[in-house]
């Protein structure tokens, strides 16, 4: 009882200590991040729901990502902000602790797996566009969405069935289970497996793009004949079909509409993956190292790594819509109708 009273007194001291200018500014920025993440992802969802042409792939994958990121902003980040205000002590009881941690793992894992699903969809649409028909794409995308939320639920709910403990009343702590076996399972399933997949996918996209650039310059088939006609390449894309004993030339000096679309998609996937890695790899590296090797991460850096990971839910819709002209037009149309 004396130990509990001491911990409670220390926690109260942390809770009611005077805030510095830096801490007030930091908490204000975090609160703005919460609001911006929620508003931006809700805007993406409203746009997808209102625009009929968005009711198909790949927009269902974007909608799934936006749902997970909205849940991060609405259910996870506010309680994390309260947790920071309380000096990283938990005053809200065991039940709410379990709810918060479960939604934290569920939503963040789903957001990460949705990034992987979008990368896979872009990879197949670029490299197998003849086989990857609309019907096949719809079926595979729905399967990836179902697997994303199912695997996220398995990872998040496992501690509720006895795989480690998330709440300590004595130390007033609420955190993801630190059981080494669960830490290995959760970090592997929530981050390192999707990380390996997206890096492999982008490497394949990069190779496919390089190969296409190398072979798209000028392709000519010239039969050996006496009266062969040679056509000089023009500056514009062209395809020339001539009669017998002539040259058949396929000119592709200019970018076709599909090539421009694929280039934008590849750039979008690259930036999406790059930001995803930068936001989450510090947190999951520390999360894996702490229980396995006993490395103590200072509380300040735990908070920095955690909120850096949360910020990925803000960047996801920002990156995707920035490379999609249809979303930009839909946003302008949405605001103009509201006026």
C-alpha positions as CSV (number, residue, x, y, z in Angstrom):
1,X,0.0,0.0,0.0
2,X,2.9,2.4,0.8
3,X,4.4,1.6,-2.6
4,X,1.2,2.2,-4.4
5,X,0.7,5.5,-2.5
6,X,4.2,6.6,-3.4
7,X,3.6,5.8,-7.1
8,X,0.4,7.7,-7.0
9,X,2.0,10.7,-5.4
10,X,4.7,10.7,-8.0
11,X,2.2,10.4,-10.7
12,X,0.2,13.3,-9.3
13,X,3.4,15.3,-9.2
14,X,4.0,14.5,-12.9
15,X,0.4,15.3,-13.8
16,X,0.1,18.7,-12.0
17,X,3.7,19.9,-12.6
18,X,3.9,23.3,-14.3
19,X,4.1,23.2,-18.1
20,X,7.0,24.8,-19.9
21,X,6.6,26.8,-23.1
22,X,8.1,23.9,-25.0
23,X,5.7,21.4,-23.6
24,X,2.7,23.6,-24.3
25,X,3.9,24.2,-27.9
26,X,4.5,20.4,-28.4
27,X,1.1,19.4,-27.0
28,X,-0.6,22.1,-29.2
29,X,1.1,20.8,-32.3
30,X,0.1,17.2,-31.4
31,X,-3.5,18.3,-30.9
32,X,-3.4,20.0,-34.3
33,X,-2.0,16.8,-35.8
34,X,-4.9,14.8,-34.4
35,X,-7.5,17.3,-35.8
36,X,-5.8,17.5,-39.2
37,X,-5.5,13.7,-39.5
38,X,-9.1,13.2,-38.7
39,X,-10.4,16.0,-41.1
40,X,-8.2,15.0,-44.0
41,X,-9.1,11.3,-43.9
42,X,-12.8,12.1,-43.4
43,X,-12.6,14.4,-46.5
44,X,-11.2,11.5,-48.5
45,X,-14.0,9.2,-47.4
46,X,-16.7,11.7,-48.1
47,X,-15.2,12.2,-51.6
48,X,-15.2,8.5,-52.3
49,X,-18.8,8.1,-51.1
50,X,-20.1,11.1,-53.1
51,X,-18.3,10.5,-56.4
52,X,-19.8,7.5,-58.2
53,X,-16.6,6.9,-60.3
54,X,-14.7,6.3,-57.1
55,X,-16.9,3.3,-56.2
56,X,-14.4,0.8,-57.6
57,X,-10.8,-0.3,-57.3
58,X,-8.3,1.0,-56.4
59,X,-10.5,3.5,-54.5
60,X,-11.8,0.8,-52.2
61,X,-8.3,0.2,-51.0
62,X,-7.9,3.9,-50.4
63,X,-11.2,4.0,-48.5
64,X,-10.0,1.1,-46.3
65,X,-6.8,3.0,-45.6
66,X,-8.7,6.1,-44.8
67,X,-11.0,4.2,-42.4
68,X,-8.1,2.9,-40.5
69,X,-6.4,6.3,-40.4
70,X,-9.7,8.0,-39.2
71,X,-9.9,5.4,-36.4
72,X,-6.3,6.2,-35.5
73,X,-7.2,9.9,-35.3
74,X,-10.5,9.4,-33.5
75,X,-9.9,6.5,-31.1
76,X,-6.2,6.3,-30.5
77,X,-4.5,9.6,-30.8
78,X,-6.7,11.5,-28.3
79,X,-6.1,9.0,-25.6
80,X,-2.4,9.0,-26.4
81,X,-2.5,12.7,-26.0
82,X,-4.1,12.3,-22.5
83,X,-1.5,9.7,-21.8
84,X,1.2,12.3,-22.6
85,X,-0.5,14.9,-20.5
86,X,-0.5,12.6,-17.5
87,X,3.3,12.1,-17.7
88,X,2.8,8.7,-19.5
89,X,0.8,7.4,-16.5
90,X,-2.6,5.8,-17.0
91,X,-5.5,7.0,-14.8
92,X,-8.4,5.7,-16.7
93,X,-8.6,2.1,-15.5
94,X,-8.0,-1.4,-16.8
95,X,-11.0,-1.6,-19.2
96,X,-10.3,1.6,-21.0
97,X,-6.6,0.7,-21.1
98,X,-7.4,-2.6,-22.9
99,X,-9.7,-0.8,-25.3
100,X,-7.1,1.9,-26.1
101,X,-4.2,-0.6,-26.7
102,X,-6.4,-2.9,-28.7
103,X,-7.6,-0.1,-31.0
104,X,-4.0,1.2,-31.2
105,X,-2.6,-2.0,-32.5
106,X,-5.7,-2.8,-34.7
107,X,-5.8,0.6,-36.5
108,X,-2.1,1.1,-36.9
109,X,-1.6,-2.4,-38.2
110,X,-4.5,-2.1,-40.6
111,X,-3.1,1.2,-41.8
112,X,0.3,-0.4,-42.5
113,X,-1.2,-3.4,-44.3
114,X,-3.4,-1.1,-46.4
115,X,-0.2,0.6,-47.6
116,X,1.1,-2.8,-48.6
117,X,-2.2,-3.6,-50.4
118,X,-2.1,-0.4,-52.4
119,X,1.5,-1.1,-53.3
120,X,0.7,-4.6,-54.5
121,X,-2.3,-3.3,-56.5
122,X,-0.2,-0.7,-58.2
123,X,2.5,-3.4,-58.9
124,X,0.1,-5.8,-60.6
125,X,-1.7,-3.0,-62.5
126,X,1.7,-1.9,-64.0
127,X,3.4,-5.2,-64.7
128,X,0.3,-7.4,-65.5
129,X,-2.2,-4.9,-66.9
130,X,-3.4,-7.4,-69.5
131,X,-4.1,-10.2,-67.0
132,X,-5.1,-7.9,-64.1
133,X,-8.6,-7.1,-65.4
134,X,-11.2,-5.0,-63.6
135,X,-13.0,-8.1,-62.3
136,X,-9.8,-9.8,-61.1
137,X,-8.7,-6.5,-59.6
138,X,-11.9,-6.1,-57.7
139,X,-11.8,-9.6,-56.3
140,X,-8.2,-9.4,-55.2
141,X,-8.6,-6.0,-53.6
142,X,-11.6,-7.2,-51.6
143,X,-9.6,-10.2,-50.5
144,X,-6.7,-8.0,-49.4
145,X,-9.0,-5.7,-47.5
146,X,-10.6,-8.7,-45.6
147,X,-7.2,-10.2,-44.8
148,X,-5.8,-6.8,-43.7
149,X,-8.5,-6.3,-41.0
150,X,-8.6,-10.0,-40.0
151,X,-4.8,-10.2,-39.4
152,X,-4.9,-6.8,-37.6
153,X,-7.7,-8.1,-35.3
154,X,-5.7,-11.3,-34.5
155,X,-2.6,-9.3,-33.6
156,X,-4.5,-6.7,-31.5
157,X,-6.8,-9.0,-29.6
158,X,-4.2,-11.7,-28.7
159,X,-3.2,-10.0,-25.3
160,X,-6.8,-10.0,-24.2
161,X,-6.7,-13.8,-24.2
162,X,-3.7,-14.0,-21.9
163,X,-0.7,-13.3,-24.2
164,X,1.0,-10.8,-21.9
165,X,-0.4,-7.9,-19.9
166,X,-1.1,-4.4,-21.0
167,X,-2.1,-2.8,-17.7
168,X,-0.2,-2.4,-14.4
169,X,-2.2,-0.9,-11.6
170,X,0.8,-0.8,-9.3
171,X,2.9,1.3,-11.7
172,X,-0.1,3.0,-13.4
173,X,1.2,1.8,-16.8
174,X,-0.8,1.1,-19.9
175,X,1.2,-0.2,-22.9
176,X,1.3,-2.9,-25.5
177,X,2.2,-6.3,-24.0
178,X,5.9,-6.6,-23.4
179,X,5.9,-10.4,-23.5
180,X,8.9,-11.3,-25.7
181,X,7.1,-13.9,-27.8
182,X,4.1,-11.5,-28.4
183,X,6.5,-8.6,-29.2
184,X,8.2,-10.7,-31.8
185,X,4.9,-11.9,-33.2
186,X,3.2,-8.5,-33.3
187,X,6.2,-6.5,-34.7
188,X,6.8,-9.2,-37.3
189,X,3.2,-9.3,-38.4
190,X,2.4,-5.6,-38.0
191,X,5.5,-4.1,-39.6
192,X,8.4,-6.3,-40.8
193,X,6.4,-8.6,-43.1
194,X,4.6,-5.6,-44.8
195,X,7.9,-3.8,-44.9
196,X,9.7,-6.6,-46.8
197,X,6.7,-6.9,-49.2
198,X,6.5,-3.2,-50.0
199,X,10.3,-2.9,-50.5
200,X,10.3,-6.0,-52.8
201,X,7.3,-4.6,-54.7
202,X,8.9,-1.2,-55.3
203,X,12.1,-2.8,-56.4
204,X,10.1,-4.8,-59.0
205,X,8.3,-1.7,-60.1
206,X,11.6,0.2,-60.4
207,X,13.1,-2.7,-62.5
208,X,10.0,-2.8,-64.7
209,X,10.1,1.0,-65.3
210,X,13.8,0.9,-66.2
211,X,13.2,-2.0,-68.6
212,X,10.3,-0.1,-70.2
213,X,12.4,3.0,-70.6
214,X,15.2,1.0,-72.2
215,X,13.0,-0.7,-74.8
216,X,10.5,2.1,-75.6
217,X,12.8,4.4,-77.6
218,X,12.4,3.0,-81.1
219,X,11.6,-0.5,-82.2
220,X,11.8,-1.3,-86.0
221,X,11.4,-4.5,-88.0
222,X,13.0,-4.2,-91.4
223,X,12.6,-7.1,-93.9
224,X,15.3,-7.6,-96.4
225,X,14.0,-6.3,-99.7
226,X,15.1,-4.5,-102.8
227,X,12.7,-1.6,-102.5
228,X,12.9,-0.9,-98.8
229,X,11.5,2.4,-97.6
230,X,13.1,4.0,-94.6
231,X,11.0,6.4,-92.5
232,X,12.7,9.0,-90.5
233,X,11.5,9.1,-86.9
234,X,9.3,12.1,-86.1
235,X,9.1,13.9,-82.8
236,X,5.6,12.7,-82.1
237,X,4.6,9.1,-81.2
238,X,3.6,7.2,-84.4
239,X,2.9,3.7,-85.7
240,X,3.5,3.1,-89.4
241,X,2.2,0.1,-91.3
242,X,3.2,-0.2,-94.9
243,X,2.7,-2.7,-97.7
244,X,4.9,-5.5,-98.9
245,X,8.7,-4.9,-99.2
246,X,8.6,-1.9,-96.9
247,X,9.6,-1.1,-93.4
248,X,7.3,-1.5,-90.5
249,X,8.1,1.1,-87.8
250,X,6.8,1.5,-84.3
251,X,7.7,4.9,-83.0
252,X,7.3,5.6,-79.3
253,X,9.4,8.7,-78.7
254,X,6.6,10.4,-76.8
255,X,4.9,9.2,-73.6
256,X,1.5,7.6,-74.1
257,X,-1.3,8.2,-71.7
258,X,-0.8,4.9,-70.0
259,X,2.9,5.4,-69.5
260,X,2.3,8.8,-67.9
261,X,-0.3,7.2,-65.6
262,X,2.1,4.4,-64.7
263,X,4.9,6.9,-64.0
264,X,2.7,8.8,-61.6
265,X,1.6,5.6,-59.9
266,X,5.1,4.4,-59.5
267,X,6.2,7.8,-58.0
268,X,3.2,7.8,-55.7
269,X,4.0,4.3,-54.4
270,X,7.6,5.2,-53.9
271,X,6.8,8.3,-51.8
272,X,4.1,6.4,-49.9
273,X,6.5,3.6,-49.1
274,X,9.3,6.0,-48.2
275,X,7.2,8.0,-45.8
276,X,5.8,4.8,-44.3
277,X,9.3,3.5,-43.6
278,X,10.6,6.8,-42.1
279,X,7.5,7.1,-39.9
280,X,7.3,3.6,-38.5
281,X,10.8,2.1,-38.5
282,X,12.1,4.0,-35.4
283,X,9.1,2.9,-33.3
284,X,9.2,-0.8,-34.3
285,X,13.0,-1.0,-33.9
286,X,12.7,0.3,-30.4
287,X,9.6,-1.8,-29.7
288,X,11.5,-5.0,-30.8
289,X,14.8,-4.2,-29.0
290,X,13.3,-3.2,-25.7
291,X,11.9,-6.5,-24.5
292,X,14.3,-8.8,-26.4
293,X,17.6,-7.3,-25.4
294,X,16.6,-5.3,-22.4
295,X,17.5,-2.0,-24.0
296,X,15.8,0.8,-22.2
297,X,14.4,3.6,-24.4
298,X,14.0,7.0,-22.6
299,X,10.3,8.0,-22.2
300,X,10.9,11.1,-24.3
301,X,12.1,9.1,-27.3
302,X,9.3,6.6,-26.8
303,X,6.8,9.5,-27.3
304,X,8.7,10.8,-30.3
305,X,8.8,7.4,-32.0
306,X,5.1,6.8,-31.2
307,X,3.8,10.1,-32.6
308,X,6.1,9.9,-35.6
309,X,4.3,6.6,-36.4
310,X,0.9,8.2,-35.8
311,X,1.8,10.9,-38.3
312,X,1.9,8.4,-41.1
313,X,-1.9,8.4,-40.9
314,X,-1.8,12.1,-41.8
315,X,0.6,11.7,-44.7
316,X,-1.1,8.7,-46.3
317,X,-4.2,10.5,-47.8
318,X,-2.1,13.6,-48.4
319,X,0.4,11.6,-50.6
320,X,-2.2,9.6,-52.4
321,X,-4.5,12.5,-53.4
322,X,-1.6,14.7,-54.4
323,X,-0.8,12.4,-57.3
324,X,-4.4,11.9,-58.4
325,X,-6.0,14.6,-60.4
326,X,-9.4,13.1,-60.0
327,X,-9.3,13.7,-56.2
328,X,-8.1,17.3,-56.7
329,X,-11.1,17.9,-59.1
330,X,-13.5,16.2,-56.7
331,X,-12.3,18.3,-53.8
332,X,-12.8,21.5,-55.7
333,X,-16.2,20.3,-56.8
334,X,-17.1,19.4,-53.2
335,X,-16.2,22.8,-51.8
336,X,-17.8,24.7,-54.7
337,X,-21.1,22.9,-54.1
338,X,-20.9,23.7,-50.4
339,X,-20.5,27.4,-51.2
